[in-house]
Each structure stands twice: as structure tokens, then as C-alpha cells.
């Protein structure tokens, strides 16, 4: 997911109550479990790993936070599986596809 899209998604998820950012950090909000389930992501299942369920990670190039942790990874894999983004081989670069750009606007803006 491109840096700008990841930051916009993070902000939209907080704005909708899917994620809540408080003094304890980022956590799943009251709308969160249902939203992730709607996306086909079982938050309970991804929480069973060693990685934190969710946390905010500051993107150094955009100076915006994006969703990290197990839910961030699951959402990223979901985006890749749908063909909304693709990785550049031998790089950390992720490029949004035209379908992904349109889908992100519809889902997160």
C-alpha cells in the first residue's frame, strides 16, 4: 500500500471508530471487530501471534501514521490479494494499482 494511502486509511479508520487512539495507544474501537470481520479479517485469529494486535507506526517519508501490528499486516495482505497494490521486487516499495486507487477512494475517503 502506498505511504499516502496507508496514512489516509489509518486516519479514516480512526474517524469511523474502527480504531481508537487514546493515552494507552492504538486499539480496536467499538466498530472495529465488525468492520474487520466485514473485510474478511478475524481480529481474534490474527491476535494469537507474537505481534501486537494493532499499533500506530509513523511513516518517515509521509510523516503520517499507518496501521501496524497483526491487523495492519492482515489488512495489507488483503489489499495485495485483491490486486489493489503490488510489491516492487527486491524493494520495500509498494505501488497502488489503478483498481486499488479507485477502491481506496471508495472505502477510505
C-alpha positions as CSV (number, residue, x, y, z in Angstrom):
1,X,0.0,0.0,0.0
2,X,1.5,3.4,-0.9
3,X,2.5,5.5,2.0
4,X,-0.1,8.2,1.4
5,X,-2.9,5.6,1.0
6,X,-1.8,3.8,4.2
7,X,-1.9,7.1,6.1
8,X,-5.3,8.0,4.7
9,X,-6.7,4.6,5.6
10,X,-5.4,4.9,9.2
11,X,-7.0,8.3,9.6
12,X,-10.3,7.1,8.1
13,X,-10.4,4.1,10.4
14,X,-9.9,6.3,13.4
15,X,-12.5,8.7,12.2
16,X,-15.1,5.9,11.8
17,X,-14.4,4.4,15.3
18,X,-12.8,1.3,13.8
19,X,-9.6,2.2,15.6
20,X,-9.3,4.4,18.7
21,X,-6.1,6.2,19.6
22,X,-6.0,7.2,23.3
23,X,-3.4,7.6,26.1
24,X,-2.8,3.8,26.0
25,X,-2.1,3.8,22.3
26,X,-4.0,2.5,19.3
27,X,-6.6,-0.2,19.8
28,X,-9.6,-1.7,18.1
29,X,-12.6,0.6,18.6
30,X,-16.3,-0.2,19.1
31,X,-16.9,-0.5,15.3
32,X,-13.6,-2.4,14.8
33,X,-14.4,-6.0,15.2
34,X,-17.4,-5.8,12.9
35,X,-15.5,-3.8,10.3
36,X,-12.5,-6.2,10.1
37,X,-14.9,-9.2,10.0
38,X,-16.7,-7.4,7.1
39,X,-13.3,-7.2,5.4
40,X,-12.8,-11.0,6.0
41,X,-10.3,-10.5,8.7
42,X,-10.8,-12.2,12.0
43,X,-9.2,-9.9,14.6
44,X,-9.3,-12.7,17.2
45,X,-7.4,-15.1,14.9
46,X,-4.7,-12.6,14.0
47,X,-4.3,-11.6,17.7
48,X,-2.9,-15.0,18.5
49,X,0.6,-14.3,17.2
50,X,3.6,-12.6,18.9
51,X,3.0,-9.3,17.1
52,X,0.9,-6.6,18.8
53,X,-2.7,-6.6,17.5
54,X,-2.6,-3.0,16.3
55,X,-0.3,0.0,16.8
56,X,0.4,3.2,15.0
57,X,3.6,3.4,13.1
58,X,4.9,6.7,11.8
59,X,5.9,6.6,8.2
60,X,9.2,8.6,7.9
61,X,8.6,9.7,4.4
62,X,5.0,10.9,4.7
63,X,5.2,11.9,8.4
64,X,1.8,10.2,8.9
65,X,0.8,7.2,10.9
66,X,-0.3,4.0,9.4
67,X,-1.8,0.8,11.0
68,X,0.9,-1.6,12.0
69,X,0.8,-4.8,14.0
70,X,-1.1,-8.0,13.2
71,X,-4.2,-6.2,11.9
72,X,-2.1,-3.9,9.8
73,X,-0.3,-6.9,8.3
74,X,-3.6,-8.7,7.7
75,X,-5.1,-5.7,6.0
76,X,-2.0,-5.3,3.8
77,X,-2.2,-8.9,2.8
78,X,-5.9,-8.4,2.0
79,X,-5.1,-5.4,-0.2
80,X,-2.4,-7.4,-2.0
81,X,-4.7,-10.4,-2.5
82,X,-7.4,-8.1,-4.1
83,X,-4.8,-6.7,-6.5
84,X,-5.2,-3.2,-5.1
85,X,-1.4,-2.9,-4.7
86,X,1.7,-4.8,-5.6
87,X,5.2,-5.0,-4.2
88,X,8.2,-4.0,-6.3
89,X,10.6,-7.0,-6.4
90,X,13.7,-6.7,-4.2
91,X,12.4,-3.5,-2.6
92,X,10.1,-2.2,0.2
93,X,8.2,-0.2,-2.4
94,X,4.5,-0.9,-2.8
95,X,2.6,0.6,-5.7
96,X,-1.2,1.0,-5.8
97,X,-2.8,-0.3,-8.9
98,X,-5.5,1.8,-10.8
99,X,-8.1,-0.5,-9.3
100,X,-6.6,0.0,-5.9
101,X,-6.6,3.8,-6.2
102,X,-10.3,3.7,-7.1
103,X,-11.1,1.2,-4.3
104,X,-9.2,3.1,-1.7
105,X,-11.1,6.3,-2.5
106,X,-14.4,4.4,-2.2
107,X,-13.5,2.7,1.0
108,X,-11.4,5.2,2.9
109,X,-12.3,8.7,1.7
